[in-house]
């Protein structure tokens, strides 16, 4: 385990936080992702289960990134993706 440098500690003067690599969902959400979730939450109601503007936007961006016309399927974690 590695201690975070002082600039990355949760509170000034707090003991160093430790990095743990037990799982990809072990740590809390990164600030940028949390800000995006909060913004999405404030944008109003959306249909559920993939028929929403957020899903459509990210699917279009993935198609653009990979330069292919494809269907995009989201899964909870790496194990589900591998299945």
mmCIF file of the N, C-alpha and C atoms, coordinates in Angstrom:
data_MODEL
# 
_entry.id   MODEL 
# 
loop_
_atom_site.group_PDB 
_atom_site.id 
_atom_site.type_symbol 
_atom_site.label_atom_id 
_atom_site.label_alt_id 
_atom_site.label_comp_id 
_atom_site.label_asym_id 
_atom_site.label_entity_id 
_atom_site.label_seq_id 
_atom_site.pdbx_PDB_ins_code 
_atom_site.Cartn_x 
_atom_site.Cartn_y 
_atom_site.Cartn_z 
_atom_site.occupancy 
_atom_site.B_iso_or_equiv 
_atom_site.pdbx_formal_charge 
_atom_site.auth_seq_id 
_atom_site.auth_comp_id 
_atom_site.auth_asym_id 
_atom_site.auth_atom_id 
_atom_site.pdbx_PDB_model_num 
ATOM 1   N N  . UNK A 1 1  ? 0.835   -1.174  0.000   1.00 0.00 ? 1  UNK A N  1 
ATOM 2   C CA . UNK A 1 1  ? 0.000   0.000   0.000   1.00 0.00 ? 1  UNK A CA 1 
ATOM 3   C C  . UNK A 1 1  ? 0.883   1.241   0.000   1.00 0.00 ? 1  UNK A C  1 
ATOM 4   N N  . UNK A 1 2  ? 0.409   2.270   -0.681  1.00 0.00 ? 2  UNK A N  1 
ATOM 5   C CA . UNK A 1 2  ? 1.157   3.507   -0.803  1.00 0.00 ? 2  UNK A CA 1 
ATOM 6   C C  . UNK A 1 2  ? 0.342   4.660   -0.238  1.00 0.00 ? 2  UNK A C  1 
ATOM 7   N N  . UNK A 1 3  ? 0.971   5.511   0.545   1.00 0.00 ? 3  UNK A N  1 
ATOM 8   C CA . UNK A 1 3  ? 0.272   6.678   1.099   1.00 0.00 ? 3  UNK A CA 1 
ATOM 9   C C  . UNK A 1 3  ? 0.180   7.757   0.037   1.00 0.00 ? 3  UNK A C  1 
ATOM 10  N N  . UNK A 1 4  ? -0.951  8.458   0.008   1.00 0.00 ? 4  UNK A N  1 
ATOM 11  C CA . UNK A 1 4  ? -1.108  9.594   -0.894  1.00 0.00 ? 4  UNK A CA 1 
ATOM 12  C C  . UNK A 1 4  ? -0.198  10.732  -0.432  1.00 0.00 ? 4  UNK A C  1 
ATOM 13  N N  . UNK A 1 5  ? 0.341   11.537  -1.366  1.00 0.00 ? 5  UNK A N  1 
ATOM 14  C CA . UNK A 1 5  ? 1.115   12.711  -0.966  1.00 0.00 ? 5  UNK A CA 1 
ATOM 15  C C  . UNK A 1 5  ? 0.203   13.729  -0.281  1.00 0.00 ? 5  UNK A C  1 
ATOM 16  N N  . UNK A 1 6  ? 0.768   14.669  0.490   1.00 0.00 ? 6  UNK A N  1 
ATOM 17  C CA . UNK A 1 6  ? -0.053  15.645  1.232   1.00 0.00 ? 6  UNK A CA 1 
ATOM 18  C C  . UNK A 1 6  ? -1.068  16.372  0.361   1.00 0.00 ? 6  UNK A C  1 
ATOM 19  N N  . UNK A 1 7  ? -0.740  16.651  -0.896  1.00 0.00 ? 7  UNK A N  1 
ATOM 20  C CA . UNK A 1 7  ? -1.661  17.392  -1.765  1.00 0.00 ? 7  UNK A CA 1 
ATOM 21  C C  . UNK A 1 7  ? -2.914  16.602  -2.102  1.00 0.00 ? 7  UNK A C  1 
ATOM 22  N N  . UNK A 1 8  ? -2.898  15.284  -1.902  1.00 0.00 ? 8  UNK A N  1 
ATOM 23  C CA . UNK A 1 8  ? -4.048  14.448  -2.245  1.00 0.00 ? 8  UNK A CA 1 
ATOM 24  C C  . UNK A 1 8  ? -4.763  13.900  -1.014  1.00 0.00 ? 8  UNK A C  1 
ATOM 25  N N  . UNK A 1 9  ? -4.445  14.387  0.143   1.00 0.00 ? 9  UNK A N  1 
ATOM 26  C CA . UNK A 1 9  ? -5.112  13.927  1.362   1.00 0.00 ? 9  UNK A CA 1 
ATOM 27  C C  . UNK A 1 9  ? -6.500  14.537  1.442   1.00 0.00 ? 9  UNK A C  1 
ATOM 28  N N  . UNK A 1 10 ? -7.394  13.853  2.111   1.00 0.00 ? 10 UNK A N  1 
ATOM 29  C CA . UNK A 1 10 ? -8.777  14.301  2.204   1.00 0.00 ? 10 UNK A CA 1 
ATOM 30  C C  . UNK A 1 10 ? -8.908  15.601  2.978   1.00 0.00 ? 10 UNK A C  1 
ATOM 31  N N  . UNK A 1 11 ? -8.208  15.732  4.075   1.00 0.00 ? 11 UNK A N  1 
ATOM 32  C CA . UNK A 1 11 ? -8.268  16.932  4.909   1.00 0.00 ? 11 UNK A CA 1 
ATOM 33  C C  . UNK A 1 11 ? -6.850  17.391  5.209   1.00 0.00 ? 11 UNK A C  1 
ATOM 34  N N  . UNK A 1 12 ? -6.611  18.713  5.188   1.00 0.00 ? 12 UNK A N  1 
ATOM 35  C CA . UNK A 1 12 ? -5.270  19.204  5.538   1.00 0.00 ? 12 UNK A CA 1 
ATOM 36  C C  . UNK A 1 12 ? -4.868  18.724  6.919   1.00 0.00 ? 12 UNK A C  1 
ATOM 37  N N  . UNK A 1 13 ? -3.666  18.215  7.039   1.00 0.00 ? 13 UNK A N  1 
ATOM 38  C CA . UNK A 1 13 ? -3.165  17.745  8.322   1.00 0.00 ? 13 UNK A CA 1 
ATOM 39  C C  . UNK A 1 13 ? -3.627  16.349  8.693   1.00 0.00 ? 13 UNK A C  1 
ATOM 40  N N  . UNK A 1 14 ? -4.525  15.760  7.897   1.00 0.00 ? 14 UNK A N  1 
ATOM 41  C CA . UNK A 1 14 ? -5.011  14.410  8.195   1.00 0.00 ? 14 UNK A CA 1 
ATOM 42  C C  . UNK A 1 14 ? -3.917  13.397  7.889   1.00 0.00 ? 14 UNK A C  1 
ATOM 43  N N  . UNK A 1 15 ? -3.969  12.243  8.539   1.00 0.00 ? 15 UNK A N  1 
ATOM 44  C CA . UNK A 1 15 ? -2.978  11.219  8.202   1.00 0.00 ? 15 UNK A CA 1 
ATOM 45  C C  . UNK A 1 15 ? -3.150  10.805  6.742   1.00 0.00 ? 15 UNK A C  1 
ATOM 46  N N  . UNK A 1 16 ? -2.108  10.328  6.117   1.00 0.00 ? 16 UNK A N  1 
ATOM 47  C CA . UNK A 1 16 ? -2.203  9.982   4.702   1.00 0.00 ? 16 UNK A CA 1 
ATOM 48  C C  . UNK A 1 16 ? -3.213  8.860   4.462   1.00 0.00 ? 16 UNK A C  1 
ATOM 49  N N  . UNK A 1 17 ? -4.017  9.047   3.426   1.00 0.00 ? 17 UNK A N  1 
ATOM 50  C CA . UNK A 1 17 ? -4.932  7.987   3.016   1.00 0.00 ? 17 UNK A CA 1 
ATOM 51  C C  . UNK A 1 17 ? -4.113  6.898   2.340   1.00 0.00 ? 17 UNK A C  1 
ATOM 52  N N  . UNK A 1 18 ? -4.546  5.682   2.441   1.00 0.00 ? 18 UNK A N  1 
ATOM 53  C CA . UNK A 1 18 ? -3.817  4.571   1.843   1.00 0.00 ? 18 UNK A CA 1 
ATOM 54  C C  . UNK A 1 18 ? -4.516  4.135   0.554   1.00 0.00 ? 18 UNK A C  1 
ATOM 55  N N  . UNK A 1 19 ? -3.740  3.767   -0.434  1.00 0.00 ? 19 UNK A N  1 
ATOM 56  C CA . UNK A 1 19 ? -4.291  3.217   -1.661  1.00 0.00 ? 19 UNK A CA 1 
ATOM 57  C C  . UNK A 1 19 ? -4.424  1.712   -1.484  1.00 0.00 ? 19 UNK A C  1 
ATOM 58  N N  . UNK A 1 20 ? -5.578  1.188   -1.856  1.00 0.00 ? 20 UNK A N  1 
ATOM 59  C CA . UNK A 1 20 ? -5.822  -0.249  -1.811  1.00 0.00 ? 20 UNK A CA 1 
ATOM 60  C C  . UNK A 1 20 ? -6.228  -0.694  -3.199  1.00 0.00 ? 20 UNK A C  1 
ATOM 61  N N  . UNK A 1 21 ? -5.736  -1.805  -3.633  1.00 0.00 ? 21 UNK A N  1 
ATOM 62  C CA . UNK A 1 21 ? -6.015  -2.283  -4.979  1.00 0.00 ? 21 UNK A CA 1 
ATOM 63  C C  . UNK A 1 21 ? -6.807  -3.596  -4.936  1.00 0.00 ? 21 UNK A C  1 
ATOM 64  N N  . UNK A 1 22 ? -7.736  -3.721  -4.000  1.00 0.00 ? 22 UNK A N  1 
ATOM 65  C CA . UNK A 1 22 ? -8.497  -4.945  -3.839  1.00 0.00 ? 22 UNK A CA 1 
ATOM 66  C C  . UNK A 1 22 ? -9.521  -5.142  -4.954  1.00 0.00 ? 22 UNK A C  1 
ATOM 67  N N  . UNK A 1 23 ? -10.076 -4.052  -5.492  1.00 0.00 ? 23 UNK A N  1 
ATOM 68  C CA . UNK A 1 23 ? -11.130 -4.159  -6.486  1.00 0.00 ? 23 UNK A CA 1 
ATOM 69  C C  . UNK A 1 23 ? -11.278 -2.823  -7.198  1.00 0.00 ? 23 UNK A C  1 
ATOM 70  N N  . UNK A 1 24 ? -11.844 -2.857  -8.407  1.00 0.00 ? 24 UNK A N  1 
ATOM 71  C CA . UNK A 1 24 ? -12.059 -1.607  -9.134  1.00 0.00 ? 24 UNK A CA 1 
ATOM 72  C C  . UNK A 1 24 ? -13.174 -0.771  -8.528  1.00 0.00 ? 24 UNK A C  1 
ATOM 73  N N  . UNK A 1 25 ? -13.985 -1.334  -7.641  1.00 0.00 ? 25 UNK A N  1 
ATOM 74  C CA . UNK A 1 25 ? -15.045 -0.558  -7.006  1.00 0.00 ? 25 UNK A CA 1 
ATOM 75  C C  . UNK A 1 25 ? -14.765 -0.372  -5.511  1.00 0.00 ? 25 UNK A C  1 
ATOM 76  N N  . UNK A 1 26 ? -13.507 -0.415  -5.124  1.00 0.00 ? 26 UNK A N  1 
ATOM 77  C CA . UNK A 1 26 ? -13.105 -0.296  -3.725  1.00 0.00 ? 26 UNK A CA 1 
ATOM 78  C C  . UNK A 1 26 ? -13.101 1.150   -3.257  1.00 0.00 ? 26 UNK A C  1 
ATOM 79  N N  . UNK A 1 27 ? -12.724 2.070   -4.138  1.00 0.00 ? 27 UNK A N  1 
ATOM 80  C CA . UNK A 1 27 ? -12.582 3.475   -3.771  1.00 0.00 ? 27 UNK A CA 1 
ATOM 81  C C  . UNK A 1 27 ? -13.867 4.246   -4.060  1.00 0.00 ? 27 UNK A C  1 
ATOM 82  N N  . UNK A 1 28 ? -13.930 5.449   -3.534  1.00 0.00 ? 28 UNK A N  1 
ATOM 83  C CA . UNK A 1 28 ? -15.056 6.333   -3.805  1.00 0.00 ? 28 UNK A CA 1 
ATOM 84  C C  . UNK A 1 28 ? -15.012 6.882   -5.221  1.00 0.00 ? 28 UNK A C  1 
ATOM 85  N N  . UNK A 1 29 ? -16.040 7.594   -5.592  1.00 0.00 ? 29 UNK A N  1 
ATOM 86  C CA . UNK A 1 29 ? -16.158 8.153   -6.933  1.00 0.00 ? 29 UNK A CA 1 
ATOM 87  C C  . UNK A 1 29 ? -15.191 9.330   -7.101  1.00 0.00 ? 29 UNK A C  1 
ATOM 88  N N  . UNK A 1 30 ? -14.636 9.496   -8.291  1.00 0.00 ? 30 UNK A N  1 
ATOM 89  C CA . UNK A 1 30 ? -13.730 10.626  -8.526  1.00 0.00 ? 30 UNK A CA 1 
ATOM 90  C C  . UNK A 1 30 ? -14.570 11.906  -8.622  1.00 0.00 ? 30 UNK A C  1 
ATOM 91  N N  . UNK A 1 31 ? -13.995 13.043  -8.277  1.00 0.00 ? 31 UNK A N  1 
ATOM 92  C CA . UNK A 1 31 ? -14.747 14.300  -8.246  1.00 0.00 ? 31 UNK A CA 1 
ATOM 93  C C  . UNK A 1 31 ? -15.414 14.650  -9.583  1.00 0.00 ? 31 UNK A C  1 
ATOM 94  N N  . UNK A 1 32 ? -14.736 14.383  -10.695 1.00 0.00 ? 32 UNK A N  1 
ATOM 95  C CA . UNK A 1 32 ? -15.309 14.717  -12.001 1.00 0.00 ? 32 UNK A CA 1 
ATOM 96  C C  . UNK A 1 32 ? -16.555 13.887  -12.295 1.00 0.00 ? 32 UNK A C  1 
ATOM 97  N N  . UNK A 1 33 ? -16.509 12.610  -11.961 1.00 0.00 ? 33 UNK A N  1 
ATOM 98  C CA . UNK A 1 33 ? -17.673 11.749  -12.179 1.00 0.00 ? 33 UNK A CA 1 
ATOM 99  C C  . UNK A 1 33 ? -18.828 12.160  -11.271 1.00 0.00 ? 33 UNK A C  1 
ATOM 100 N N  . UNK A 1 34 ? -18.519 12.500  -10.023 1.00 0.00 ? 34 UNK A N  1 
ATOM 101 C CA . UNK A 1 34 ? -19.559 12.946  -9.098  1.00 0.00 ? 34 UNK A CA 1 
ATOM 102 C C  . UNK A 1 34 ? -20.216 14.230  -9.593  1.00 0.00 ? 34 UNK A C  1 
ATOM 103 N N  . UNK A 1 35 ? -19.415 15.162  -10.088 1.00 0.00 ? 35 UNK A N  1 
ATOM 104 C CA . UNK A 1 35 ? -19.970 16.413  -10.615 1.00 0.00 ? 35 UNK A CA 1 
ATOM 105 C C  . UNK A 1 35 ? -20.880 16.138  -11.807 1.00 0.00 ? 35 UNK A C  1 
ATOM 106 N N  . UNK A 1 36 ? -20.495 15.212  -12.668 1.00 0.00 ? 36 UNK A N  1 
ATOM 107 C CA . UNK A 1 36 ? -21.327 14.862  -13.825 1.00 0.00 ? 36 UNK A CA 1 
ATOM 108 C C  . UNK A 1 36 ? -22.638 14.211  -13.376 1.00 0.00 ? 36 UNK A C  1 
ATOM 109 N N  . UNK A 1 37 ? -22.591 13.366  -12.360 1.00 0.00 ? 37 UNK A N  1 
ATOM 110 C CA . UNK A 1 37 ? -23.818 12.742  -11.845 1.00 0.00 ? 37 UNK A CA 1 
ATOM 111 C C  . UNK A 1 37 ? -24.746 13.780  -11.231 1.00 0.00 ? 37 UNK A C  1 
ATOM 112 N N  . UNK A 1 38 ? -24.185 14.723  -10.502 1.00 0.00 ? 38 UNK A N  1 
ATOM 113 C CA . UNK A 1 38 ? -24.997 15.777  -9.902  1.00 0.00 ? 38 UNK A CA 1 
ATOM 114 C C  . UNK A 1 38 ? -25.648 16.626  -10.988 1.00 0.00 ? 38 UNK A C  1 
ATOM 115 N N  . UNK A 1 39 ? -24.894 16.972  -12.019 1.00 0.00 ? 39 UNK A N  1 
ATOM 116 C CA . UNK A 1 39 ? -25.455 17.749  -13.136 1.00 0.00 ? 39 UNK A CA 1 
ATOM 117 C C  . UNK A 1 39 ? -26.577 16.979  -13.814 1.00 0.00 ? 39 UNK A C  1 
ATOM 118 N N  . UNK A 1 40 ? -26.375 15.690  -14.034 1.00 0.00 ? 40 UNK A N  1 
ATOM 119 C CA . UNK A 1 40 ? -27.414 14.868  -14.669 1.00 0.00 ? 40 UNK A CA 1 
ATOM 120 C C  . UNK A 1 40 ? -28.659 14.792  -13.787 1.00 0.00 ? 40 UNK A C  1 
ATOM 121 N N  . UNK A 1 41 ? -28.456 14.697  -12.488 1.00 0.00 ? 41 UNK A N  1 
ATOM 122 C CA . UNK A 1 41 ? -29.570 14.612  -11.555 1.00 0.00 ? 41 UNK A CA 1 
ATOM 123 C C  . UNK A 1 41 ? -30.417 15.884  -11.563 1.00 0.00 ? 41 UNK A C  1 
ATOM 124 N N  . UNK A 1 42 ? -29.799 17.006  -11.841 1.00 0.00 ? 42 UNK A N  1 
ATOM 125 C CA . UNK A 1 42 ? -30.497 18.292  -11.828 1.00 0.00 ? 42 UNK A CA 1 
ATOM 126 C C  . UNK A 1 42 ? -31.141 18.629  -13.173 1.00 0.00 ? 42 UNK A C  1 
ATOM 127 N N  . UNK A 1 43 ? -30.961 17.788  -14.175 1.00 0.00 ? 43 UNK A N  1 
ATOM 128 C CA . UNK A 1 43 ? -31.421 18.131  -15.523 1.00 0.00 ? 43 UNK A CA 1 
ATOM 129 C C  . UNK A 1 43 ? -32.881 17.772  -15.783 1.00 0.00 ? 43 UNK A C  1 
ATOM 130 N N  . UNK A 1 44 ? -33.532 17.150  -14.834 1.00 0.00 ? 44 UNK A N  1 
ATOM 131 C CA . UNK A 1 44 ? -34.940 16.804  -15.029 1.00 0.00 ? 44 UNK A CA 1 
ATOM 132 C C  . UNK A 1 44 ? -35.143 15.306  -15.197 1.00 0.00 ? 44 UNK A C  1 
ATOM 133 N N  . UNK A 1 45 ? -36.362 14.941  -15.536 1.00 0.00 ? 45 UNK A N  1 
ATOM 134 C CA . UNK A 1 45 ? -36.716 13.530  -15.668 1.00 0.00 ? 45 UNK A CA 1 
ATOM 135 C C  . UNK A 1 45 ? -36.286 12.980  -17.023 1.00 0.00 ? 45 UNK A C  1 
ATOM 136 N N  . UNK A 1 46 ? -35.943 11.708  -17.040 1.00 0.00 ? 46 UNK A N  1 
ATOM 137 C CA . UNK A 1 46 ? -35.539 11.002  -18.254 1.00 0.00 ? 46 UNK A CA 1 
ATOM 138 C C  . UNK A 1 46 ? -36.158 9.606   -18.215 1.00 0.00 ? 46 UNK A C  1 
ATOM 139 N N  . UNK A 1 47 ? -36.466 9.057   -19.388 1.00 0.00 ? 47 UNK A N  1 
ATOM 140 C CA . UNK A 1 47 ? -36.919 7.662   -19.412 1.00 0.00 ? 47 UNK A CA 1 
ATOM 141 C C  . UNK A 1 47 ? -35.813 6.740   -18.897 1.00 0.00 ? 47 UNK A C  1 
ATOM 142 N N  . UNK A 1 48 ? -36.192 5.592   -18.420 1.00 0.00 ? 48 UNK A N  1 
ATOM 143 C CA . UNK A 1 48 ? -35.224 4.652   -17.851 1.00 0.00 ? 48 UNK A CA 1 
ATOM 144 C C  . UNK A 1 48 ? -34.806 3.583   -18.853 1.00 0.00 ? 48 UNK A C  1 
ATOM 145 N N  . UNK A 1 49 ? -33.822 2.810   -18.451 1.00 0.00 ? 49 UNK A N  1 
ATOM 146 C CA . UNK A 1 49 ? -33.392 1.593   -19.145 1.00 0.00 ? 49 UNK A CA 1 
ATOM 147 C C  . UNK A 1 49 ? -32.874 1.834   -20.557 1.00 0.00 ? 49 UNK A C  1 
ATOM 148 N N  . UNK A 1 50 ? -32.063 2.893   -20.728 1.00 0.00 ? 50 UNK A N  1 
ATOM 149 C CA . UNK A 1 50 ? -31.378 3.098   -21.989 1.00 0.00 ? 50 UNK A CA 1 
ATOM 150 C C  . UNK A 1 50 ? -32.105 3.933   -23.011 1.00 0.00 ? 50 UNK A C  1 
ATOM 151 N N  . UNK A 1 51 ? -33.303 4.386   -22.718 1.00 0.00 ? 51 UNK A N  1 
ATOM 152 C CA . UNK A 1 51 ? -34.055 5.195   -23.671 1.00 0.00 ? 51 UNK A CA 1 
ATOM 153 C C  . UNK A 1 51 ? -33.999 6.671   -23.275 1.00 0.00 ? 51 UNK A C  1 
ATOM 154 N N  . UNK A 1 52 ? -32.848 7.110   -22.791 1.00 0.00 ? 52 UNK A N  1 
ATOM 155 C CA . UNK A 1 52 ? -32.690 8.475   -22.293 1.00 0.00 ? 52 UNK A CA 1 
ATOM 156 C C  . UNK A 1 52 ? -31.625 9.214   -23.099 1.00 0.00 ? 52 UNK A C  1 
ATOM 157 N N  . UNK A 1 53 ? -31.614 10.528  -22.972 1.00 0.00 ? 53 UNK A N  1 
ATOM 158 C CA . UNK A 1 53 ? -30.667 11.328  -23.746 1.00 0.00 ? 53 UNK A CA 1 
ATOM 159 C C  . UNK A 1 53 ? -29.222 11.085  -23.309 1.00 0.00 ? 53 UNK A C  1 
ATOM 160 N N  . UNK A 1 54 ? -28.989 10.780  -22.027 1.00 0.00 ? 54 UNK A N  1 
ATOM 161 C CA . UNK A 1 54 ? -27.621 10.541  -21.548 1.00 0.00 ? 54 UNK A CA 1 
ATOM 162 C C  . UNK A 1 54 ? -27.029 9.286   -22.188 1.00 0.00 ? 54 UNK A C  1 
ATOM 163 N N  . UNK A 1 55 ? -27.808 8.225   -22.237 1.00 0.00 ? 55 UNK A N  1 
ATOM 164 C CA . UNK A 1 55 ? -27.338 6.984   -22.857 1.00 0.00 ? 55 UNK A CA 1 
ATOM 165 C C  . UNK A 1 55 ? -27.100 7.198   -24.339 1.00 0.00 ? 55 UNK A C  1 
ATOM 166 N N  . UNK A 1 56 ? -28.016 7.899   -25.003 1.00 0.00 ? 56 UNK A N  1 
ATOM 167 C CA . UNK A 1 56 ? -27.842 8.162   -26.427 1.00 0.00 ? 56 UNK A CA 1 
ATOM 168 C C  . UNK A 1 56 ? -26.571 8.965   -26.685 1.00 0.00 ? 56 UNK A C  1 
ATOM 169 N N  . UNK A 1 57 ? -26.294 9.961   -25.853 1.00 0.00 ? 57 UNK A N  1 
ATOM 170 C CA . UNK A 1 57 ? -25.090 10.781  -26.020 1.00 0.00 ? 57 UNK A CA 1 
ATOM 171 C C  . UNK A 1 57 ? -23.818 9.954   -25.873 1.00 0.00 ? 57 UNK A C  1 
ATOM 172 N N  . UNK A 1 58 ? -23.764 9.128   -24.828 1.00 0.00 ? 58 UNK A N  1 
ATOM 173 C CA . UNK A 1 58 ? -22.537 8.355   -24.611 1.00 0.00 ? 58 UNK A CA 1 
ATOM 174 C C  . UNK A 1 58 ? -22.369 7.285   -25.688 1.00 0.00 ? 58 UNK A C  1 
ATOM 175 N N  . UNK A 1 59 ? -23.454 6.699   -26.162 1.00 0.00 ? 59 UNK A N  1 
ATOM 176 C CA . UNK A 1 59 ? -23.354 5.716   -27.244 1.00 0.00 ? 59 UNK A CA 1 
ATOM 177 C C  . UNK A 1 59 ? -22.814 6.373   -28.512 1.00 0.00 ? 59 UNK A C  1 
ATOM 178 N N  . UNK A 1 60 ? -23.308 7.559   -28.824 1.00 0.00 ? 60 UNK A N  1 
ATOM 179 C CA . UNK A 1 60 ? -22.806 8.284   -29.993 1.00 0.00 ? 60 UNK A CA 1 
ATOM 180 C C  . UNK A 1 60 ? -21.330 8.622   -29.842 1.00 0.00 ? 60 UNK A C  1 
ATOM 181 N N  . UNK A 1 61 ? -20.924 9.013   -28.650 1.00 0.00 ? 61 UNK A N  1 
ATOM 182 C CA . UNK A 1 61 ? -19.508 9.344   -28.428 1.00 0.00 ? 61 UNK A CA 1 
ATOM 183 C C  . UNK A 1 61 ? -18.633 8.116   -28.548 1.00 0.00 ? 61 UNK A C  1 
ATOM 184 N N  . UNK A 1 62 ? -19.115 6.959   -28.074 1.00 0.00 ? 62 UNK A N  1 
ATOM 185 C CA . UNK A 1 62 ? -18.342 5.718   -28.215 1.00 0.00 ? 62 UNK A CA 1 
ATOM 186 C C  . UNK A 1 62 ? -18.213 5.317   -29.684 1.00 0.00 ? 62 UNK A C  1 
ATOM 187 N N  . UNK A 1 63 ? -19.300 5.460   -30.452 1.00 0.00 ? 63 UNK A N  1 
ATOM 188 C CA . UNK A 1 63 ? -19.237 5.150   -31.879 1.00 0.00 ? 63 UNK A CA 1 
ATOM 189 C C  . UNK A 1 63 ? -18.222 6.051   -32.576 1.00 0.00 ? 63 UNK A C  1 
ATOM 190 N N  . UNK A 1 64 ? -18.221 7.321   -32.187 1.00 0.00 ? 64 UNK A N  1 
ATOM 191 C CA . UNK A 1 64 ? -17.268 8.278   -32.757 1.00 0.00 ? 64 UNK A CA 1 
ATOM 192 C C  . UNK A 1 64 ? -15.833 7.920   -32.370 1.00 0.00 ? 64 UNK A C  1 
ATOM 193 N N  . UNK A 1 65 ? -15.638 7.601   -31.098 1.00 0.00 ? 65 UNK A N  1 
ATOM 194 C CA . UNK A 1 65 ? -14.312 7.265   -30.604 1.00 0.00 ? 65 UNK A CA 1 
ATOM 195 C C  . UNK A 1 65 ? -13.742 6.048   -31.336 1.00 0.00 ? 65 UNK A C  1 
ATOM 196 N N  . UNK A 1 66 ? -14.561 5.012   -31.492 1.00 0.00 ? 66 UNK A N  1 
ATOM 197 C CA . UNK A 1 66 ? -14.100 3.774   -32.131 1.00 0.00 ? 66 UNK A CA 1 
ATOM 198 C C  . UNK A 1 66 ? -14.336 3.762   -33.638 1.00 0.00 ? 66 UNK A C  1 
ATOM 199 N N  . UNK A 1 67 ? -14.889 4.845   -34.159 1.00 0.00 ? 67 UNK A N  1 
ATOM 200 C CA . UNK A 1 67 ? -15.115 5.025   -35.592 1.00 0.00 ? 67 UNK A CA 1 
ATOM 201 C C  . UNK A 1 67 ? -15.825 3.819   -36.212 1.00 0.00 ? 67 UNK A C  1 
ATOM 202 N N  . UNK A 1 68 ? -16.941 3.453   -35.584 1.00 0.00 ? 68 UNK A N  1 
ATOM 203 C CA . UNK A 1 68 ? -17.732 2.337   -36.108 1.00 0.00 ? 68 UNK A CA 1 
ATOM 204 C C  . UNK A 1 68 ? -19.199 2.520   -35.737 1.00 0.00 ? 68 UNK A C  1 
ATOM 205 N N  . UNK A 1 69 ? -20.071 2.038   -36.590 1.00 0.00 ? 69 UNK A N  1 
ATOM 206 C CA . UNK A 1 69 ? -21.505 2.039   -36.310 1.00 0.00 ? 69 UNK A CA 1 
ATOM 207 C C  . UNK A 1 69 ? -21.819 0.738   -35.586 1.00 0.00 ? 69 UNK A C  1 
ATOM 208 N N  . UNK A 1 70 ? -22.160 0.824   -34.328 1.00 0.00 ? 70 UNK A N  1 
ATOM 209 C CA . UNK A 1 70 ? -22.370 -0.391  -33.532 1.00 0.00 ? 70 UNK A CA 1 
ATOM 210 C C  . UNK A 1 70 ? -23.432 -0.154  -32.471 1.00 0.00 ? 70 UNK A C  1 
ATOM 211 N N  . UNK A 1 71 ? -23.882 -1.232  -31.882 1.00 0.00 ? 71 UNK A N  1 
ATOM 212 C CA . UNK A 1 71 ? -24.744 -1.164  -30.711 1.00 0.00 ? 71 UNK A CA 1 
ATOM 213 C C  . UNK A 1 71 ? -23.847 -1.126  -29.481 1.00 0.00 ? 71 UNK A C  1 
ATOM 214 N N  . UNK A 1 72 ? -24.266 -0.397  -28.472 1.00 0.00 ? 72 UNK A N  1 
ATOM 215 C CA . UNK A 1 72 ? -23.494 -0.290  -27.228 1.00 0.00 ? 72 UNK A CA 1 
ATOM 216 C C  . UNK A 1 72 ? -24.329 -0.876  -26.106 1.00 0.00 ? 72 UNK A C  1 
ATOM 217 N N  . UNK A 1 73 ? -23.717 -1.753  -25.317 1.00 0.00 ? 73 UNK A N  1 
ATOM 218 C CA . UNK A 1 73 ? -24.396 -2.379  -24.188 1.00 0.00 ? 73 UNK A CA 1 
ATOM 219 C C  . UNK A 1 73 ? -23.585 -2.118  -22.932 1.00 0.00 ? 73 UNK A C  1 
ATOM 220 N N  . UNK A 1 74 ? -24.220 -1.544  -21.920 1.00 0.00 ? 74 UNK A N  1 
ATOM 221 C CA . UNK A 1 74 ? -23.549 -1.236  -20.669 1.00 0.00 ? 74 UNK A CA 1 
ATOM 222 C C  . UNK A 1 74 ? -23.783 -2.352  -19.664 1.00 0.00 ? 74 UNK A C  1 
ATOM 223 N N  . UNK A 1 75 ? -22.748 -2.678  -18.912 1.00 0.00 ? 75 UNK A N  1 
ATOM 224 C CA . UNK A 1 75 ? -22.837 -3.695  -17.868 1.00 0.00 ? 75 UNK A CA 1 
ATOM 225 C C  . UNK A 1 75 ? -22.281 -3.122  -16.575 1.00 0.00 ? 75 UNK A C  1 
ATOM 226 N N  . UNK A 1 76 ? -22.556 -3.782  -15.492 1.00 0.00 ? 76 UNK A N  1 
ATOM 227 C CA . UNK A 1 76 ? -22.205 -3.276  -14.165 1.00 0.00 ? 76 UNK A CA 1 
ATOM 228 C C  . UNK A 1 76 ? -20.710 -3.291  -13.899 1.00 0.00 ? 76 UNK A C  1 
ATOM 229 N N  . UNK A 1 77 ? -20.017 -4.347  -14.311 1.00 0.00 ? 77 UNK A N  1 
ATOM 230 C CA . UNK A 1 77 ? -18.602 -4.461  -13.970 1.00 0.00 ? 77 UNK A CA 1 
ATOM 231 C C  . UNK A 1 77 ? -17.862 -5.329  -14.981 1.00 0.00 ? 77 UNK A C  1 
ATOM 232 N N  . UNK A 1 78 ? -16.583 -5.509  -14.760 1.00 0.00 ? 78 UNK A N  1 
ATOM 233 C CA . UNK A 1 78 ? -15.757 -6.298  -15.667 1.00 0.00 ? 78 UNK A CA 1 
ATOM 234 C C  . UNK A 1 78 ? -16.181 -7.744  -15.766 1.00 0.00 ? 78 UNK A C  1 
ATOM 235 N N  . UNK A 1 79 ? -16.611 -8.329  -14.659 1.00 0.00 ? 79 UNK A N  1 
ATOM 236 C CA . UNK A 1 79 ? -17.045 -9.722  -14.679 1.00 0.00 ? 79 UNK A CA 1 
ATOM 237 C C  . UNK A 1 79 ? -18.277 -9.875  -15.576 1.00 0.00 ? 79 UNK A C  1 
ATOM 238 N N  . UNK A 1 80 ? -19.211 -8.942  -15.471 1.00 0.00 ? 80 UNK A N  1 
ATOM 239 C CA . UNK A 1 80 ? -20.404 -9.003  -16.325 1.00 0.00 ? 80 UNK A CA 1 
ATOM 240 C C  . UNK A 1 80 ? -20.017 -8.805  -17.780 1.00 0.00 ? 80 UNK A C  1 
ATOM 241 N N  . UNK A 1 81 ? -19.067 -7.923  -18.051 1.00 0.00 ? 81 UNK A N  1 
ATOM 242 C CA . UNK A 1 81 ? -18.622 -7.708  -19.434 1.00 0.00 ? 81 UNK A CA 1 
ATOM 243 C C  . UNK A 1 81 ? -17.988 -8.967  -19.998 1.00 0.00 ? 81 UNK A C  1 
ATOM 244 N N  . UNK A 1 82 ? -17.219 -9.659  -19.186 1.00 0.00 ? 82 UNK A N  1 
ATOM 245 C CA . UNK A 1 82 ? -16.561 -10.883 -19.642 1.00 0.00 ? 82 UNK A CA 1 
ATOM 246 C C  . UNK A 1 82 ? -17.556 -12.015 -19.885 1.00 0.00 ? 82 UNK A C  1 
ATOM 247 N N  . UNK A 1 83 ? -18.681 -11.956 -19.210 1.00 0.00 ? 83 UNK A N  1 
ATOM 248 C CA . UNK A 1 83 ? -19.692 -13.007 -19.386 1.00 0.00 ? 83 UNK A CA 1 
ATOM 249 C C  . UNK A 1 83 ? -20.371 -12.863 -20.723 1.00 0.00 ? 83 UNK A C  1 
# 
